[in-house]
Amino acid sequence: MSGAGSGDTLDGLADNNAGQTSAAEPQMSLAEWKEQQVKKKAQSTRERLRDEYAQQAARIKLGDRCEIGRFRGEVAFLGEEVEGLPGGFWVGIRYDEPVGKNDGTVKGRRLFHCHPNC
């Protein structure tokens, strides 16, 4: 591989076999290779975080007591990939005092029951 111009290509860097590509393998530009590496790293990070969150979520049980900041409550909902919400793990808290954002309903869907703002 010569200089770092925009027309440079990388032969088989993804396989760490630079210079050992077959005639059938297409060459990729340095920019394409960098984009591919960024996507791989992002996917790896997402998978690692998802596994980490899954381990943490597995330790939470309905009815568990919890403290969020200076407020106390109990776990009233546990869910993963809840329709209408961004992907991930969700925990609904029924606060002891009326300090919450809603009544256990999110985007018109009842996830758990509690008094308004609890």
C-alpha positions in Angstrom: 0.0 0.0 0.0 1.4 3.4 -0.9 0.6 6.9 0.5 -2.7 7.8 2.2 -4.4 9.3 -0.8 -8.2 8.9 -1.3 -7.6 6.4 -4.1 -5.6 4.0 -2.0 -7.0 0.5 -1.7 -6.6 -2.1 1.0 -6.2 -5.7 0.0 -7.6 -8.0 2.6 -7.0 -5.9 5.6 -10.2 -7.1 7.2 -8.7 -10.5 7.3 -5.2 -9.3 8.3 -3.8 -10.9 5.2 -2.6 -7.8 3.3 -1.1 -8.8 0.0 -2.6 -12.3 0.1 -6.0 -11.7 -1.6 -7.4 -13.8 -4.3 -8.2 -12.4 -7.7 -11.9 -12.8 -6.9 -11.8 -10.6 -3.8 -12.7 -7.0 -4.5 -10.4 -4.2 -3.3 -11.8 -1.7 -0.9 -10.8 1.9 -0.5 -9.2 3.1 2.8 -12.4 5.1 3.5 -14.6 2.0 2.9 -12.3 0.0 5.2 -12.4 2.6 7.9 -16.2 2.8 7.7 -16.4 -1.0 8.0 -14.2 -1.0 11.1 -16.4 1.7 12.7 -19.5 -0.3 12.0 -17.9 -3.4 13.5 -16.9 -1.6 16.6 -20.3 0.0 17.1 -22.0 -3.4 16.7 -19.6 -4.9 19.2 -20.3 -2.1 21.7 -24.1 -2.5 21.3 -23.8 -6.3 21.8 -21.6 -5.8 24.9 -23.9 -3.2 26.4 -27.0 -5.3 25.7 -25.4 -8.3 27.5 -24.4 -6.1 30.4 -27.9 -4.6 30.7 -29.5 -8.1 30.4 -27.3 -9.2 33.4 -28.4 -6.2 35.4 -32.1 -6.6 34.5 -32.0 -10.3 35.4 -31.3 -9.3 39.0 -34.4 -7.1 39.2 -37.7 -8.6 40.3 -41.2 -7.3 40.4 -41.9 -5.9 43.9 -38.3 -5.1 44.6 -37.8 -1.9 46.7 -35.6 0.7 45.1 -34.4 4.2 45.5 -34.1 6.6 42.6 -32.3 9.7 43.7 -34.0 10.6 47.0 -37.3 8.9 46.1 -38.3 5.4 47.1 -40.7 3.0 45.4 -41.1 -0.5 44.1 -40.6 -2.2 40.8 -44.0 -2.5 39.2 -43.0 -3.3 35.6 -40.2 -5.1 33.8 -40.0 -5.3 30.1 -37.7 -5.7 27.1 -38.4 -4.2 23.7 -41.6 -2.6 24.8 -43.8 -1.6 21.8 -43.8 2.2 21.3 -40.6 2.7 23.3 -37.0 2.7 22.2 -35.3 -0.7 22.3 -33.8 -2.0 25.5 -34.8 -3.0 29.0 -37.5 -1.0 30.8 -38.3 -0.8 34.6 -41.4 0.9 35.8 -41.3 2.3 39.3 -44.4 2.9 41.5 -43.1 5.7 43.8 -44.2 5.9 47.4 -45.1 9.6 47.0 -46.6 11.4 44.0 -43.3 12.4 42.2 -43.5 10.3 39.0 -44.2 11.3 35.4 -47.4 9.4 34.8 -49.8 6.7 36.1 -48.1 3.6 34.6 -49.3 4.4 31.1 -46.8 5.2 28.4 -47.9 6.4 25.0 -51.4 5.2 25.6 -50.4 1.7 26.8 -50.9 0.7 30.4 -47.7 -1.0 31.7 -48.7 -1.1 35.4 -51.2 0.4 37.7 -50.6 3.3 40.2 -52.1 6.6 41.2 -51.3 9.6 38.9 -47.7 10.9 39.4 -46.7 7.9 41.5 
